[in-house]
């Protein structure tokens, strides 16, 4: 693995999952790998779990960590040929090369604008760092993908499932804000590569990119989709066709105790109680969101370990 931009950068997902689970038993078993190595974490957008878990993962491997909140320093320019006489102060060509001199691995977090579908689809921030940096790049969530979260989810599902082929349902739920597609995109791609009975349910108007969905079953009937589910992954996303818009805030799509039955409930967090998921679900044994969040460290750690081993 040379970079971790997308879940597809993992060649053997089941093997990586098992290695990550093994790391949980002894998180410091490879702390020699990161000795005298530095992870630089760049945040164009705020973070709680991603920031803390990735830093912890790096330190478990013996790495030093430097963190920079980009939007609190200066605006970078990403377009070629731009006459930089406006608000941008430095071009990505120079910035990525300079940061590479201070880092052995660079991790980047940059959300979409949710205004221009084509621009967001290009994922120019993460791909520009990949293009111009001279060290490996880790995607801590970009405009279209959140592969660290997706690997976390795969680890969690592998740990809790007792069936050879569990029924996993990704269910849209209401949210007052327009949210990105990155988590849903990466979760879908991950489930498509695992031995699970996977489907998606959401209201009409919330179909995601056909390039992501492929042949996955999609239902507009949440009750029917959730029937006999083993795992329900809950996530909101804004419209893809009517790009970035909130078309539906129907509270009937909230995940409740009645709907979930005996299924395990997953969510990437943060979650709005009694809007996205009923508090009674989150406070029950069905919710595994805390265990899921804990696995963020080991997902990041196995990725960093593979990148360090390849240097």
Rosetta blueprint (number, residue, H / E / L):
1 X L
2 X L
3 X L
4 X E
5 X L
6 X L
7 X H
8 X H
9 X H
10 X L
11 X L
12 X L
13 X H
14 X H
15 X H
16 X H
17 X H
18 X H
19 X H
20 X H
21 X H
22 X H
23 X H
24 X H
25 X H
26 X L
27 X L
28 X L
29 X L
30 X L
31 X L
32 X L
33 X L
34 X L
35 X L
36 X L
37 X L
38 X E
39 X E
40 X E
41 X E
42 X E
43 X E
44 X L
45 X L
46 X L
47 X L
48 X L
49 X H
50 X H
51 X H
52 X H
53 X H
54 X H
55 X H
56 X H
57 X H
58 X H
59 X H
60 X H
61 X L
62 X L
63 X L
64 X E
65 X E
66 X E
67 X E
68 X E
69 X E
70 X H
71 X H
72 X H
73 X L
74 X L
75 X L
76 X E
77 X E
78 X L
79 X L
80 X L
81 X L
82 X L
83 X L
84 X L
85 X L
86 X L
87 X L
88 X L
89 X L
90 X E
91 X E
92 X H
93 X H
94 X H
95 X H
96 X H
97 X H
98 X H
99 X H
100 X H
101 X H
102 X H
103 X L
104 X L
105 X E
106 X E
107 X E
108 X E
109 X E
110 X L
111 X L
112 X L
113 X L
114 X L
115 X L
116 X L
117 X H
118 X H
119 X H
120 X H
121 X H
122 X H
123 X L
124 X H
125 X H
126 X H
127 X H
128 X H
129 X H
130 X H
131 X H
132 X H
133 X L
134 X L
135 X L
136 X E
137 X E
138 X E
139 X E
140 X L
141 X L
142 X L
143 X L
144 X L
145 X L
146 X L
147 X H
148 X H
149 X H
150 X H
151 X H
152 X H
153 X H
154 X H
155 X H
156 X H
157 X H
158 X H
159 X H
160 X H
161 X L
162 X L
163 X L
164 X L
165 X L
166 X L
167 X E
168 X E
169 X E
170 X E
171 X E
172 X E
173 X L
174 X L
175 X L
176 X L
177 X L
178 X L
179 X L
180 X L
181 X L
182 X H
183 X H
184 X H
185 X H
186 X H
187 X H
188 X H
189 X H
190 X H
191 X H
192 X H
193 X L
194 X L
195 X L
196 X L
197 X E
198 X E
199 X E
200 X E
201 X E
202 X L
203 X L
204 X L
205 X L
206 X L
207 X L
208 X L
209 X L
210 X H
211 X H
212 X H
213 X H
214 X L
215 X L
216 X L
217 X E
218 X E
219 X E
220 X L
221 X L
222 X H
223 X H
224 X H
225 X H
226 X H
227 X L
228 X L
229 X L
230 X L
231 X E
232 X E
233 X E
234 X E
235 X E
236 X L
237 X L
238 X L
239 X L
240 X L
241 X L
242 X L
243 X L
244 X L
245 X L
246 X L
247 X L
248 X L
249 X L
250 X L
251 X H
252 X H
253 X H
254 X L
255 X E
256 X L
257 X H
258 X H
259 X H
260 X H
261 X L
262 X L
263 X L
264 X E
265 X E
266 X E
267 X L
268 X L
269 X L
270 X L
271 X L
272 X L
273 X E
274 X L
275 X L
276 X L
277 X E
278 X L
279 X H
280 X H
281 X H
282 X H
283 X L
284 X L
285 X L
286 X L
287 X E
288 X L
289 X H
290 X H
291 X H
292 X H
293 X H
294 X H
295 X H
296 X H
297 X H
298 X H
299 X H
300 X H
301 X H
302 X H
303 X H
304 X H
305 X H
306 X H
307 X H
308 X H
309 X H
310 X L
311 X L
